[in-house]
Amino acid sequence: MAQPVIPTTTASRLLWLVLALVSLTTCVHFWRATTLLDEGSDSLDEGGDYSPYDSHHHLRKGTISLLQVPSKNLKPSLDFPMPQEGRAKQCINRSYNTSAMPQSLELAMHTVGSLIGNTPPELLQEILLIDDGNEKDWTYESTLTKLHPKVKYHRNNQRQGLIKAKKTGADLTDAPVIVFLEPHCLANRQWLEPLLERLMQDKKRVVIPVIDILPEKDPSKYVYVAGMYGGFKWNLEFNWMGTASGRNASYKIPDPFPMPSMSGGLLAMWRDWWLESGEYDSQMTEWGSEHIEMSLRIWRCGGTVEAVPCSRVGHMFRGHRPYAFHGEAAVKNKKRLIDTWLDNYKEKAEQVSQGTKNIDGGDISDRLAIRDKLKCHDMDWYIKNVYPELAFY
């Protein structure tokens, strides 16, 4: 099944976040483009836990996302007393054109709001926002850091690109667990606890939530999806390949299930394993192939990657990339992936990966050293034990 993509209507700049928790660190970084954030509302969920979002994922009238009052005894709340009407009559019925306002800021605030409201405060150390060299008009440090005392902000003076900016975010935090997110997301109720539970059982496990859809045309909506596993064909492009139950007839919802490949944007792992397993390839630039490289590396070097259906996070899939991107960077990244991990399948991958056969991916000695140090399995092992479907593509 193809990755869900919602048609785009307006160009937007992109925002990335980095969140750090007492038991977890969440990284999100900002591109030059901006992102849109979803809306929410205040309610108590079925278990009595506070959530800033109602069942329709709209902000309740009388709530505000710019104020968070921390308390040792109270969970974060977005409530405030709505003033009685006292405006001039001309103001009450007047229409305002706000179409030129940057929607990315609104989406970022709602992403942060959902994380504050739906994360137990004792788990949250900080939310680190990475501004990846945004232009001055697209820098929101003052507004975003007012959302909550745990919101921190770091600006890259020059654009690093997604891969390096995520590494920057991880380097700037010190929580024992790292969670990478994006700012066009909405954390659902109890999104974190199921991930941490699985991590506690295995220090070399990488876990991801089921990624639901925030429609680009109306990100105030929240569309639940079936648990799907990620994979790729020999062109090494990620795709949603099918449902967990379709892949395994004995699968029972909502058990965690293996992911041959992660989509890349949303994941949680122990900091020690992030460092030991090699982080991201430091010679990959901008965007592309880092998630396939990491998936192969984790699986083949002693770890596992799995989706946890009790953890749900909505994500806005864009119809097109709203930021500048150089295709040659993606080709070189893929070449490095092929040279490092594909072994005797290298030629097969290059035949269907346009532009990779005749270019130099650069020095990969440091990545090969990781393979040797961790005594990683070869590609045949991965196909046999993790992703047998790949043999038929």
C-alpha positions in Angstrom: 0.0 0.0 0.0 1.3 3.4 -0.9 2.2 5.9 1.8 -0.8 8.1 2.5 -0.3 11.5 0.8 -2.9 14.3 1.0 -3.0 16.8 -1.9 -1.5 20.1 -1.1 -3.3 23.4 -1.3 -0.7 26.0 -0.2 3.0 26.1 0.1 4.2 26.1 3.7 7.4 26.5 5.5 8.5 23.6 7.6 9.1 23.4 11.3 10.8 20.6 13.2 10.8 19.9 16.9 13.1 18.3 19.4 11.5 17.1 22.6 13.4 15.9 25.6 11.8 14.0 28.4 13.0 13.0 31.9 12.9 9.4 30.6 12.8 10.4 27.0 14.2 12.9 24.6 12.1 13.9 21.6 13.8 15.7 18.7 12.1 17.8 16.1 14.0 20.2 13.8 12.9 23.2 11.7 13.6 23.5 8.0 13.5 26.7 6.1 10.0 25.8 5.2 7.2 25.8 7.8 4.7 23.3 8.9 1.1 23.3 9.9 0.0 22.2 13.4 -3.2 20.6 14.5 -5.9 21.9 16.9 -7.1 20.4 20.1 -9.6 20.8 23.0 -9.7 20.1 26.7 -11.2 17.0 28.1 -10.6 14.1 30.3 -10.0 10.8 28.5 -11.7 7.5 29.5 -9.1 6.8 32.1 -9.4 10.2 33.7 -6.1 11.5 32.4 -6.0 15.1 31.2 -6.0 15.6 27.4 -6.1 19.1 25.7 -8.0 17.5 22.8 -11.6 16.3 22.5 -12.8 13.4 20.4 -12.9 15.7 17.4 -9.4 17.1 18.0 -10.6 20.7 18.2 -9.6 23.4 20.6 -12.4 23.9 23.1 -13.7 27.4 23.2 -12.1 29.1 26.2 -8.7 27.4 25.8 -5.5 29.1 24.7 -2.3 27.4 23.5 0.1 30.3 24.4 -0.1 29.8 28.2 1.0 26.9 30.3 1.1 27.2 34.1 3.3 24.5 35.5 2.4 23.0 38.9 3.8 20.2 41.0 0.3 19.2 41.9 -1.7 19.8 38.7 -1.3 18.4 35.2 -0.7 20.9 32.5 -3.9 22.7 31.4 -4.9 25.0 28.6 -8.0 26.3 30.3 -8.5 30.0 31.0 -11.7 31.9 32.0 -13.5 33.3 29.0 -14.2 37.0 29.5 -17.8 38.1 29.0 -18.5 39.9 25.8 -17.6 43.6 25.9 -16.3 44.4 22.5 -17.8 47.0 20.2 -20.6 45.7 18.0 -18.6 46.4 14.9 -15.9 44.0 16.2 -18.2 41.1 17.0 -19.5 40.5 13.4 -16.4 41.7 11.6 -14.6 39.2 9.3 -10.8 39.1 9.3 -8.6 37.8 6.6 -5.9 35.8 8.2 -4.9 33.7 5.2 -1.5 35.3 5.1 -0.6 34.2 8.6 2.0 31.5 8.8 0.1 28.3 9.5 3.3 26.6 10.5 3.3 28.5 13.8 -0.2 27.4 14.6 0.6 23.7 13.9 3.8 23.9 15.9 1.9 25.3 18.9 -0.7 22.5 18.6 2.0 19.8 18.3 3.6 21.2 21.5 0.2 21.5 23.2 -0.6 17.9 22.5 2.7 16.7 23.9 2.3 18.8 27.0 -1.3 17.7 27.6 -0.9 14.1 26.7 2.5 13.3 28.3 2.8 12.6 32.0 4.7 15.6 33.4 7.1 13.5 35.4 8.3 12.0 32.1 8.9 15.3 30.3 12.3 16.9 30.8 12.2 19.3 27.9 10.9 20.0 24.4 13.7 21.1 22.2 12.8 22.9 19.0 15.5 23.1 16.3 15.3 26.0 14.0 17.3 24.9 11.0 18.5 28.2 9.7 15.1 29.7 9.1 14.9 33.2 7.7 14.2 35.9 10.2 10.5 36.2 9.3 10.1 32.5 10.0 11.8 32.3 13.4 9.3 31.9 16.3 11.6 31.5 19.3 9.8 34.2 21.4 6.3 32.8 20.8 7.2 29.1 21.1 9.2 29.3 24.2 6.3 31.0 25.9 4.2 27.9 25.4 5.7 26.2 28.5 8.8 26.4 30.6 9.9 23.0 29.3 10.0 24.3 25.7 13.6 25.1 24.6 14.8 26.5 21.3 18.0 26.1 19.3 18.8 27.9 16.1 21.3 26.7 13.5 22.9 29.7 12.0 23.2 27.9 8.7 20.9 25.2 7.4 22.1 21.7 8.2 19.4 19.7 6.6 17.1 17.2 8.3 19.7 14.4 9.0 22.3 16.6 10.6 19.7 18.8 12.4 18.3 15.7 14.1 21.8 14.7 15.3 22.2 18.3 16.6 19.0 17.9 18.6 20.1 14.6 20.1 23.5 16.1 21.0 21.9 19.0 22.8 19.8 16.8 25.1 20.8 14.4 27.8 17.7 12.4 28.7 18.2 8.6 28.6 15.6 8.1 25.9 15.4 10.0 22.6 12.2 10.5 20.7 12.3 12.1 17.3 9.1 13.8 16.2 8.0 16.4 13.6 6.1 19.6 14.3 3.2 18.8 12.0 2.1 16.0 14.4 -0.5 15.5 17.1 0.3 13.3 20.1 -2.7 11.2 21.0 -3.7 10.2 24.5 -1.1 8.0 26.2 1.1 8.1 23.2 4.3 7.8 25.2 3.7 5.2 27.9 3.4 2.2 25.5 6.6 3.2 23.8 8.5 3.4 27.1 7.1 0.1 28.2 8.5 -1.7 25.2 11.9 0.1 25.5 12.2 -1.0 29.1 12.0 -4.6 28.0 14.9 -4.3 25.5 17.6 -1.7 25.5 18.3 -2.3 21.8 14.8 -1.9 20.6 13.6 1.1 18.4 9.9 1.7 18.7 7.5 3.9 16.7 3.9 4.8 17.2 1.2 3.9 14.6 1.1 7.0 12.5 -2.4 8.3 11.8 -3.3 11.0 9.3 -3.9 14.7 9.8 -5.3 15.7 6.4 -3.4 18.5 4.8 -6.5 20.3 3.6 -7.9 20.2 7.1 -5.4 19.3 9.8 -8.0 19.8 12.5 -9.3 16.4 11.5 -7.7 13.2 12.8 -8.0 10.0 10.7 -7.2 6.7 12.4 -5.5 4.1 10.2 -4.8 0.3 10.5 -1.5 -0.7 11.9 0.8 -0.9 8.8 4.3 -2.2 8.4 7.0 -0.3 6.6 9.3 -1.7 4.0 11.0 -1.1 0.6 11.8 -2.7 -2.7 15.2 -2.9 -4.4 15.0 0.8 -5.2 15.4 1.4 -1.5 12.5 3.8 -1.2 10.3 3.5 1.9 6.6 2.5 1.5 3.8 1.2 3.6 3.6 -2.3 2.4 0.5 -3.6 4.1 -1.2 -4.3 7.4 0.3 -6.2 10.3 -2.7 -8.7 10.2 -2.3 -9.1 6.4 1.4 -10.0 6.9 0.8 -12.3 9.8 -2.5 -14.2 10.0 -1.9 -14.9 13.8 -1.4 -11.3 14.6 -3.7 -9.9 17.4 -4.5 -6.2 17.8 -3.0 -4.3 19.5 0.2 -6.3 19.9 3.4 -4.7 18.8 4.7 -5.9 15.4 8.0 -5.9 13.6 8.8 -3.1 11.1 11.4 -4.2 8.4 11.8 -0.5 7.9 10.8 2.7 9.8 9.5 5.7 8.0 12.1 7.8 9.7 10.3 10.8 11.1 8.9 9.4 14.3 10.8 7.0 16.6 12.0 6.4 20.1 15.1 4.7 21.4 17.6 4.6 24.3 20.3 7.3 24.0 23.0 4.7 24.7 21.8 2.5 21.8 21.5 5.6 19.6 25.2 6.3 20.2 26.4 2.7 20.2 24.6 1.8 17.0 26.1 4.7 15.1 23.6 7.5 15.1 23.0 8.7 11.6 25.7 8.5 8.9 27.5 11.9 9.3 28.3 12.0 5.6 24.7 11.9 4.5 23.3 15.3 3.8 19.9 17.0 3.7 17.3 14.3 3.5 16.9 10.7 2.2 18.0 7.1 2.9 18.9 7.7 6.5 15.8 5.8 7.7 16.5 2.8 5.5 20.2 2.8 6.5 19.2 3.0 10.2 16.6 0.2 9.8 19.1 -2.1 8.2 21.7 -1.2 10.8 19.5 -1.7 13.8 18.1 -5.0 12.7 21.4 -6.5 11.5 23.5 -5.2 14.4 21.6 -6.7 17.3 18.5 -4.6 17.7 14.9 -4.6 16.6 12.4 -2.1 15.1 8.7 -2.4 16.0 5.5 -0.5 15.8 3.4 -0.1 19.0 -0.3 0.2 18.2 -1.3 1.5 21.6 0.8 4.5 20.8 -0.8 6.8 18.2 0.5 10.0 16.7 -1.3 12.0 14.0 1.0 13.2 11.2 0.3 15.6 8.3 1.5 14.0 5.0 2.3 16.8 2.5 1.5 16.6 -1.1 4.8 18.1 -2.0 8.0 19.1 -0.2 7.7 22.7 1.0 11.4 23.4 1.2 14.4 23.5 -1.1 15.9 20.1 -1.8 18.8 19.0 -3.9 18.3 15.7 -5.6 22.0 14.9 -5.9 22.2 14.8 -2.1 19.6 12.0 -2.0 21.4 10.1 -4.7 24.7 10.3 -2.8 23.0 9.3 0.4 21.5 6.2 -1.3 24.9 5.3 -2.8 26.4 5.4 0.7 23.6 3.1 1.9 24.2 0.7 -0.9 28.0 0.6 -0.5 27.7 0.0 3.3 24.9 -2.4 3.7 23.7 -4.1 0.4 26.6 -6.6 0.1 26.1 -9.0 -2.8 22.8 -7.2 -3.7 24.6 -4.0 -4.5 24.3 -4.4 -8.3 20.7 -5.3 -8.0 19.9 -2.1 -6.1 22.0 0.1 -8.4 20.1 -1.2 -11.4 16.8 0.3 -10.1 18.2 3.2 -8.1 18.6 5.9 -10.7 22.0 7.7 -10.7 23.7 5.5 -8.1 25.8 3.2 -10.2 28.4 5.7 -11.5 28.9 8.1 -8.6 31.2 8.1 -5.7 29.5 7.9 -2.3 32.6 8.9 -0.5 34.6 7.3 2.3 32.5 4.7 4.2 35.3 3.4 6.4 33.7 4.7 9.6 30.4 2.9 8.8 32.1 -0.3 7.9 34.0 0.0 11.3 30.6 0.0 13.0 29.6 -3.2 11.2 32.8 -4.8 12.4 32.5 -3.6 15.9 28.9 -4.7 16.4 29.4 -7.9 14.5 26.5 -7.1 12.2 24.7 -9.7 10.1 24.9 -9.7 6.3 22.0 -8.8 3.9 21.1 -12.5 3.4 20.4 -12.8 7.1 18.1 -9.7 7.0 16.1 -11.1 4.1 15.8 -14.5 5.7 14.9 -13.4 9.3 13.4 -9.9 9.0 12.1 -9.2 5.5 11.6 -12.3 3.4 9.2 -10.5 1.0 12.2 -8.5 -0.3 13.4 -11.6 -2.1 10.3 -11.6 -4.4 10.6 -8.0 -5.5 
